[in-house]
Amino acid sequence: MTMHPCNTSERLDRQIRFIIEIDKLKTIRRQTLIMDGSRRENDAEHSWHTALMAVLLSEYAADTSLDLFRVLQMLLIHDLVEIDAGDTFCYDDVAVLDKYDREKKAADRIFNMLPDDQADYFRRLWDEFEERETPESRFASAMDRLQPVLHNYNTNGETWRKNGVKSGQVVSRNLTMKQTAPKLWDFFSDLIDKATRKGLLKK
């Protein structure tokens, strides 16, 4: 049983319980290999990596008024729902059918562990990320989707080849980047061309 400090307020108690709960993110394995190819990445590593990417690459955002702090918040919390819902391989046409419903149910449980104001704030952040209607959510999504592309390219296309992924599928999934960060889109497009020529992706 997990022990909590004595005499804490209800608010702090709920925050600590949430912090303990989200440690489970470290146990959720993704399809993507880490770049040395030795094992699969976990969700916590993915969240950290995409957040740091956003810091480094925000200078390429088309919107110069981008709220980077909001982007970072989205990237740090967007996969917490996978504690309940698990990782869904984005190119699995069957698994993605109920992905949103599974993750929405998870969002209801996990974020509601927090005090009401923080629960509401985190849930609105998660919804914003999913809807991709704001500059911040689109840039966060671009980072979230570019990261596994870099991993796949640098692990000889292991996950792509294993699942027969086609170049058009990867391009379609990353289209948000075209308007959100045009220079990154050019880099991404060149990378996909190289990956296809090397046989890491099917045509």
ChimeraX commands (.cxc) that place a marker at each C-alpha (Angstrom):
marker #1 position 0.00,0.00,0.00 radius 0.5
marker #1 position 1.23,3.49,-0.85 radius 0.5
marker #1 position 1.64,5.73,2.18 radius 0.5
marker #1 position 0.86,9.45,2.05 radius 0.5
marker #1 position 2.26,12.14,4.37 radius 0.5
marker #1 position 0.09,12.95,7.36 radius 0.5
marker #1 position -1.89,16.17,7.67 radius 0.5
marker #1 position -1.98,16.96,3.96 radius 0.5
marker #1 position -4.89,18.87,2.54 radius 0.5
marker #1 position -7.40,17.07,0.37 radius 0.5
marker #1 position -6.11,19.05,-2.62 radius 0.5
marker #1 position -2.51,18.00,-2.11 radius 0.5
marker #1 position -3.59,14.45,-1.44 radius 0.5
marker #1 position -5.41,14.29,-4.79 radius 0.5
marker #1 position -2.41,15.81,-6.56 radius 0.5
marker #1 position -0.04,13.28,-5.01 radius 0.5
marker #1 position -2.35,10.39,-5.89 radius 0.5
marker #1 position -2.41,11.63,-9.49 radius 0.5
marker #1 position 1.40,11.89,-9.55 radius 0.5
marker #1 position 1.66,8.32,-8.28 radius 0.5
marker #1 position -0.90,7.12,-10.84 radius 0.5
marker #1 position 0.86,8.68,-13.84 radius 0.5
marker #1 position 4.07,6.83,-12.99 radius 0.5
marker #1 position 2.32,3.94,-14.77 radius 0.5
marker #1 position 3.00,5.73,-18.06 radius 0.5
marker #1 position 6.56,4.41,-17.78 radius 0.5
marker #1 position 5.20,0.86,-18.20 radius 0.5
marker #1 position 3.24,1.49,-21.42 radius 0.5
marker #1 position 5.29,0.21,-24.33 radius 0.5
marker #1 position 4.93,1.75,-27.75 radius 0.5
marker #1 position 5.50,0.05,-31.10 radius 0.5
marker #1 position 8.49,2.32,-31.76 radius 0.5
marker #1 position 12.00,1.16,-30.95 radius 0.5
marker #1 position 14.41,3.51,-29.24 radius 0.5
marker #1 position 17.05,4.66,-31.70 radius 0.5
marker #1 position 19.73,2.16,-30.72 radius 0.5
marker #1 position 17.22,-0.57,-31.59 radius 0.5
marker #1 position 17.64,-2.37,-28.27 radius 0.5
marker #1 position 14.05,-2.18,-26.98 radius 0.5
marker #1 position 10.66,-0.56,-27.44 radius 0.5
marker #1 position 10.14,2.97,-26.23 radius 0.5
marker #1 position 7.73,3.66,-23.38 radius 0.5
marker #1 position 5.13,6.42,-23.30 radius 0.5
marker #1 position 6.92,8.52,-20.69 radius 0.5
marker #1 position 10.06,8.58,-22.83 radius 0.5
marker #1 position 7.99,9.53,-25.85 radius 0.5
marker #1 position 6.33,12.41,-23.97 radius 0.5
marker #1 position 9.68,13.75,-22.75 radius 0.5
marker #1 position 11.23,13.44,-26.20 radius 0.5
marker #1 position 8.41,15.23,-28.02 radius 0.5
marker #1 position 8.36,18.01,-25.43 radius 0.5
marker #1 position 12.07,18.66,-25.87 radius 0.5
marker #1 position 11.64,18.53,-29.64 radius 0.5
marker #1 position 9.01,21.27,-29.32 radius 0.5
marker #1 position 11.45,23.48,-27.40 radius 0.5
marker #1 position 14.19,22.96,-29.97 radius 0.5
marker #1 position 12.03,23.19,-33.10 radius 0.5
marker #1 position 9.51,25.88,-32.13 radius 0.5
marker #1 position 11.52,28.40,-34.18 radius 0.5
marker #1 position 10.14,26.65,-37.29 radius 0.5
marker #1 position 6.50,27.12,-36.33 radius 0.5
marker #1 position 4.57,29.11,-38.91 radius 0.5
marker #1 position 2.70,30.93,-36.14 radius 0.5
marker #1 position 5.24,33.27,-34.51 radius 0.5
marker #1 position 2.89,33.91,-31.56 radius 0.5
marker #1 position 2.84,30.24,-30.59 radius 0.5
marker #1 position 2.33,29.65,-26.85 radius 0.5
marker #1 position 5.16,27.17,-26.30 radius 0.5
marker #1 position 4.24,26.54,-22.67 radius 0.5
marker #1 position 0.79,25.36,-23.75 radius 0.5
marker #1 position 2.37,23.13,-26.40 radius 0.5
marker #1 position 4.60,21.57,-23.74 radius 0.5
marker #1 position 1.67,20.97,-21.41 radius 0.5
marker #1 position -0.22,19.16,-24.16 radius 0.5
marker #1 position 2.75,16.99,-25.05 radius 0.5
marker #1 position 3.34,16.06,-21.42 radius 0.5
marker #1 position -0.26,15.01,-20.73 radius 0.5
marker #1 position -1.65,13.81,-24.07 radius 0.5
marker #1 position -0.64,10.17,-23.64 radius 0.5
marker #1 position -1.64,9.78,-19.98 radius 0.5
marker #1 position -4.88,8.21,-21.22 radius 0.5
marker #1 position -2.86,5.25,-22.47 radius 0.5
marker #1 position -2.43,4.14,-18.85 radius 0.5
marker #1 position -5.96,2.74,-19.25 radius 0.5
marker #1 position -6.41,2.62,-23.02 radius 0.5
marker #1 position -3.00,1.22,-23.95 radius 0.5
marker #1 position -0.93,2.22,-26.95 radius 0.5
marker #1 position -2.75,1.99,-30.27 radius 0.5
marker #1 position -0.61,1.49,-33.37 radius 0.5
marker #1 position -1.63,4.36,-35.62 radius 0.5
marker #1 position -1.59,2.23,-38.79 radius 0.5
marker #1 position -3.81,-0.51,-37.34 radius 0.5
marker #1 position -7.11,0.16,-39.13 radius 0.5
marker #1 position -9.10,-2.00,-36.70 radius 0.5
marker #1 position -7.61,-0.79,-33.43 radius 0.5
marker #1 position -8.06,2.88,-34.31 radius 0.5
marker #1 position -11.83,2.48,-34.74 radius 0.5
marker #1 position -12.59,2.66,-31.01 radius 0.5
marker #1 position -9.39,4.48,-30.00 radius 0.5
marker #1 position -11.08,7.80,-29.19 radius 0.5
marker #1 position -13.84,6.18,-27.12 radius 0.5
marker #1 position -11.31,4.17,-25.09 radius 0.5
marker #1 position -9.11,7.21,-24.55 radius 0.5
marker #1 position -12.04,9.49,-23.68 radius 0.5
marker #1 position -13.14,7.08,-20.97 radius 0.5
marker #1 position -9.57,6.99,-19.68 radius 0.5
marker #1 position -9.36,10.80,-19.70 radius 0.5
marker #1 position -12.51,10.97,-17.58 radius 0.5
marker #1 position -11.02,8.70,-14.94 radius 0.5
marker #1 position -7.40,9.84,-14.85 radius 0.5
marker #1 position -7.85,13.61,-14.99 radius 0.5
marker #1 position -10.71,13.50,-12.50 radius 0.5
marker #1 position -8.28,12.23,-9.89 radius 0.5
marker #1 position -7.06,15.83,-9.68 radius 0.5
marker #1 position -8.71,18.73,-7.84 radius 0.5
marker #1 position -11.63,20.00,-9.90 radius 0.5
marker #1 position -9.90,23.07,-11.36 radius 0.5
marker #1 position -6.84,21.12,-12.48 radius 0.5
marker #1 position -8.96,18.21,-13.69 radius 0.5
marker #1 position -10.94,20.60,-15.89 radius 0.5
marker #1 position -7.81,22.32,-17.17 radius 0.5
marker #1 position -6.00,19.12,-18.07 radius 0.5
marker #1 position -9.10,17.68,-19.71 radius 0.5
marker #1 position -9.52,20.81,-21.84 radius 0.5
marker #1 position -5.85,20.56,-22.84 radius 0.5
marker #1 position -6.33,16.94,-23.85 radius 0.5
marker #1 position -9.45,17.78,-25.87 radius 0.5
marker #1 position -7.61,20.66,-27.55 radius 0.5
marker #1 position -4.77,18.34,-28.54 radius 0.5
marker #1 position -7.18,15.78,-29.96 radius 0.5
marker #1 position -9.17,18.35,-31.95 radius 0.5
marker #1 position -6.09,20.01,-33.51 radius 0.5
marker #1 position -7.89,23.29,-34.15 radius 0.5
marker #1 position -5.46,25.71,-32.47 radius 0.5
marker #1 position -1.90,26.60,-33.56 radius 0.5
marker #1 position -0.57,25.09,-30.34 radius 0.5
marker #1 position -2.40,21.78,-30.74 radius 0.5
marker #1 position -1.37,21.50,-34.38 radius 0.5
marker #1 position 2.28,22.12,-33.55 radius 0.5
marker #1 position 2.11,19.67,-30.64 radius 0.5
marker #1 position 0.58,17.10,-32.97 radius 0.5
marker #1 position 3.33,17.72,-35.53 radius 0.5
marker #1 position 5.96,16.96,-32.87 radius 0.5
marker #1 position 4.07,13.89,-31.68 radius 0.5
marker #1 position 3.97,12.51,-35.21 radius 0.5
marker #1 position 7.44,13.52,-36.37 radius 0.5
marker #1 position 9.13,11.81,-33.42 radius 0.5
marker #1 position 8.28,8.21,-34.40 radius 0.5
marker #1 position 9.26,8.98,-37.99 radius 0.5
marker #1 position 12.74,9.87,-36.76 radius 0.5
marker #1 position 12.82,6.70,-34.67 radius 0.5
marker #1 position 11.73,4.51,-37.56 radius 0.5
marker #1 position 14.20,6.03,-39.98 radius 0.5
marker #1 position 17.04,5.56,-37.50 radius 0.5
marker #1 position 16.15,1.93,-36.70 radius 0.5
marker #1 position 16.22,0.80,-40.33 radius 0.5
marker #1 position 12.43,1.11,-40.59 radius 0.5
marker #1 position 11.92,-1.76,-38.14 radius 0.5
marker #1 position 8.31,-0.96,-37.19 radius 0.5
marker #1 position 7.39,0.22,-40.68 radius 0.5
marker #1 position 8.75,-2.92,-42.34 radius 0.5
marker #1 position 7.26,-5.24,-39.71 radius 0.5
marker #1 position 3.79,-3.83,-40.35 radius 0.5
marker #1 position 4.06,-3.21,-44.10 radius 0.5
marker #1 position 3.54,0.54,-43.75 radius 0.5
marker #1 position 3.39,2.53,-47.00 radius 0.5
marker #1 position 4.97,5.93,-47.57 radius 0.5
marker #1 position 1.56,7.43,-48.38 radius 0.5
marker #1 position 0.25,6.42,-44.97 radius 0.5
marker #1 position 3.10,8.21,-43.20 radius 0.5
marker #1 position 2.72,11.30,-45.38 radius 0.5
marker #1 position -1.03,11.42,-44.78 radius 0.5
marker #1 position -0.60,11.14,-41.02 radius 0.5
marker #1 position 1.86,14.03,-40.96 radius 0.5
marker #1 position 0.01,16.46,-43.25 radius 0.5
marker #1 position -0.64,18.83,-40.33 radius 0.5
marker #1 position 3.04,19.71,-40.46 radius 0.5
marker #1 position 2.76,21.18,-43.96 radius 0.5
marker #1 position 0.97,24.32,-42.78 radius 0.5
marker #1 position 2.13,24.27,-39.17 radius 0.5
marker #1 position 5.88,24.14,-39.84 radius 0.5
marker #1 position 6.69,24.29,-43.58 radius 0.5
marker #1 position 10.47,23.96,-43.13 radius 0.5
marker #1 position 9.99,20.85,-41.03 radius 0.5
marker #1 position 7.62,19.54,-43.68 radius 0.5
marker #1 position 10.39,19.90,-46.28 radius 0.5
marker #1 position 12.76,17.98,-44.00 radius 0.5
marker #1 position 10.12,15.32,-43.35 radius 0.5
marker #1 position 9.31,14.93,-47.06 radius 0.5
marker #1 position 12.98,14.45,-47.90 radius 0.5
marker #1 position 13.30,11.87,-45.13 radius 0.5
marker #1 position 10.30,9.90,-46.41 radius 0.5
marker #1 position 11.73,9.95,-49.95 radius 0.5
marker #1 position 15.01,8.54,-48.63 radius 0.5
marker #1 position 13.20,5.93,-46.54 radius 0.5
marker #1 position 11.18,4.81,-49.55 radius 0.5
marker #1 position 14.24,4.56,-51.78 radius 0.5
marker #1 position 15.98,2.46,-49.11 radius 0.5
marker #1 position 13.01,0.12,-48.90 radius 0.5
marker #1 position 12.15,1.06,-45.32 radius 0.5
marker #1 position 8.66,2.03,-46.48 radius 0.5
marker #1 position 6.51,0.46,-49.17 radius 0.5
marker #1 position 5.56,2.68,-52.11 radius 0.5
marker link #1:1,2 radius 0.2
marker link #1:2,3 radius 0.2
marker link #1:3,4 radius 0.2
marker link #1:4,5 radius 0.2
marker link #1:5,6 radius 0.2
marker link #1:6,7 radius 0.2
marker link #1:7,8 radius 0.2
marker link #1:8,9 radius 0.2
marker link #1:9,10 radius 0.2
marker link #1:10,11 radius 0.2
marker link #1:11,12 radius 0.2
marker link #1:12,13 radius 0.2
marker link #1:13,14 radius 0.2
marker link #1:14,15 radius 0.2
marker link #1:15,16 radius 0.2
marker link #1:16,17 radius 0.2
marker link #1:17,18 radius 0.2
marker link #1:18,19 radius 0.2
marker link #1:19,20 radius 0.2
marker link #1:20,21 radius 0.2
marker link #1:21,22 radius 0.2
marker link #1:22,23 radius 0.2
marker link #1:23,24 radius 0.2
marker link #1:24,25 radius 0.2
marker link #1:25,26 radius 0.2
marker link #1:26,27 radius 0.2
marker link #1:27,28 radius 0.2
marker link #1:28,29 radius 0.2
marker link #1:29,30 radius 0.2
marker link #1:30,31 radius 0.2
marker link #1:31,32 radius 0.2
marker link #1:32,33 radius 0.2
marker link #1:33,34 radius 0.2
marker link #1:34,35 radius 0.2
marker link #1:35,36 radius 0.2
marker link #1:36,37 radius 0.2
marker link #1:37,38 radius 0.2
marker link #1:38,39 radius 0.2
marker link #1:39,40 radius 0.2
marker link #1:40,41 radius 0.2
marker link #1:41,42 radius 0.2
marker link #1:42,43 radius 0.2
marker link #1:43,44 radius 0.2
marker link #1:44,45 radius 0.2
marker link #1:45,46 radius 0.2
marker link #1:46,47 radius 0.2
marker link #1:47,48 radius 0.2
marker link #1:48,49 radius 0.2
marker link #1:49,50 radius 0.2
marker link #1:50,51 radius 0.2
marker link #1:51,52 radius 0.2
marker link #1:52,53 radius 0.2
marker link #1:53,54 radius 0.2
marker link #1:54,55 radius 0.2
marker link #1:55,56 radius 0.2
marker link #1:56,57 radius 0.2
marker link #1:57,58 radius 0.2
marker link #1:58,59 radius 0.2
marker link #1:59,60 radius 0.2
marker link #1:60,61 radius 0.2
marker link #1:61,62 radius 0.2
marker link #1:62,63 radius 0.2
marker link #1:63,64 radius 0.2
marker link #1:64,65 radius 0.2
marker link #1:65,66 radius 0.2
marker link #1:66,67 radius 0.2
marker link #1:67,68 radius 0.2
marker link #1:68,69 radius 0.2
marker link #1:69,70 radius 0.2
marker link #1:70,71 radius 0.2
marker link #1:71,72 radius 0.2
marker link #1:72,73 radius 0.2
marker link #1:73,74 radius 0.2
marker link #1:74,75 radius 0.2
marker link #1:75,76 radius 0.2
marker link #1:76,77 radius 0.2
marker link #1:77,78 radius 0.2
marker link #1:78,79 radius 0.2
marker link #1:79,80 radius 0.2
marker link #1:80,81 radius 0.2
marker link #1:81,82 radius 0.2
marker link #1:82,83 radius 0.2
marker link #1:83,84 radius 0.2
marker link #1:84,85 radius 0.2
marker link #1:85,86 radius 0.2
marker link #1:86,87 radius 0.2
marker link #1:87,88 radius 0.2
marker link #1:88,89 radius 0.2
marker link #1:89,90 radius 0.2
marker link #1:90,91 radius 0.2
marker link #1:91,92 radius 0.2
marker link #1:92,93 radius 0.2
marker link #1:93,94 radius 0.2
marker link #1:94,95 radius 0.2
marker link #1:95,96 radius 0.2
marker link #1:96,97 radius 0.2
marker link #1:97,98 radius 0.2
marker link #1:98,99 radius 0.2
marker link #1:99,100 radius 0.2
marker link #1:100,101 radius 0.2
marker link #1:101,102 radius 0.2
marker link #1:102,103 radius 0.2
marker link #1:103,104 radius 0.2
marker link #1:104,105 radius 0.2
marker link #1:105,106 radius 0.2
marker link #1:106,107 radius 0.2
marker link #1:107,108 radius 0.2
marker link #1:108,109 radius 0.2
marker link #1:109,110 radius 0.2
marker link #1:110,111 radius 0.2
marker link #1:111,112 radius 0.2
marker link #1:112,113 radius 0.2
marker link #1:113,114 radius 0.2
marker link #1:114,115 radius 0.2
marker link #1:115,116 radius 0.2
marker link #1:116,117 radius 0.2
marker link #1:117,118 radius 0.2
marker link #1:118,119 radius 0.2
marker link #1:119,120 radius 0.2
marker link #1:120,121 radius 0.2
marker link #1:121,122 radius 0.2
marker link #1:122,123 radius 0.2
marker link #1:123,124 radius 0.2
marker link #1:124,125 radius 0.2
marker link #1:125,126 radius 0.2
marker link #1:126,127 radius 0.2
marker link #1:127,128 radius 0.2
marker link #1:128,129 radius 0.2
marker link #1:129,130 radius 0.2
marker link #1:130,131 radius 0.2
marker link #1:131,132 radius 0.2
marker link #1:132,133 radius 0.2
marker link #1:133,134 radius 0.2
marker link #1:134,135 radius 0.2
marker link #1:135,136 radius 0.2
marker link #1:136,137 radius 0.2
marker link #1:137,138 radius 0.2
marker link #1:138,139 radius 0.2
marker link #1:139,140 radius 0.2
marker link #1:140,141 radius 0.2
marker link #1:141,142 radius 0.2
marker link #1:142,143 radius 0.2
marker link #1:143,144 radius 0.2
marker link #1:144,145 radius 0.2
marker link #1:145,146 radius 0.2
marker link #1:146,147 radius 0.2
marker link #1:147,148 radius 0.2
marker link #1:148,149 radius 0.2
marker link #1:149,150 radius 0.2
marker link #1:150,151 radius 0.2
marker link #1:151,152 radius 0.2
marker link #1:152,153 radius 0.2
marker link #1:153,154 radius 0.2
marker link #1:154,155 radius 0.2
marker link #1:155,156 radius 0.2
marker link #1:156,157 radius 0.2
marker link #1:157,158 radius 0.2
marker link #1:158,159 radius 0.2
marker link #1:159,160 radius 0.2
marker link #1:160,161 radius 0.2
marker link #1:161,162 radius 0.2
marker link #1:162,163 radius 0.2
marker link #1:163,164 radius 0.2
marker link #1:164,165 radius 0.2
marker link #1:165,166 radius 0.2
marker link #1:166,167 radius 0.2
marker link #1:167,168 radius 0.2
marker link #1:168,169 radius 0.2
marker link #1:169,170 radius 0.2
marker link #1:170,171 radius 0.2
marker link #1:171,172 radius 0.2
marker link #1:172,173 radius 0.2
marker link #1:173,174 radius 0.2
marker link #1:174,175 radius 0.2
marker link #1:175,176 radius 0.2
marker link #1:176,177 radius 0.2
marker link #1:177,178 radius 0.2
marker link #1:178,179 radius 0.2
marker link #1:179,180 radius 0.2
marker link #1:180,181 radius 0.2
marker link #1:181,182 radius 0.2
marker link #1:182,183 radius 0.2
marker link #1:183,184 radius 0.2
marker link #1:184,185 radius 0.2
marker link #1:185,186 radius 0.2
marker link #1:186,187 radius 0.2
marker link #1:187,188 radius 0.2
marker link #1:188,189 radius 0.2
marker link #1:189,190 radius 0.2
marker link #1:190,191 radius 0.2
marker link #1:191,192 radius 0.2
marker link #1:192,193 radius 0.2
marker link #1:193,194 radius 0.2
marker link #1:194,195 radius 0.2
marker link #1:195,196 radius 0.2
marker link #1:196,197 radius 0.2
marker link #1:197,198 radius 0.2
marker link #1:198,199 radius 0.2
marker link #1:199,200 radius 0.2
marker link #1:200,201 radius 0.2
marker link #1:201,202 radius 0.2
marker link #1:202,203 radius 0.2
view
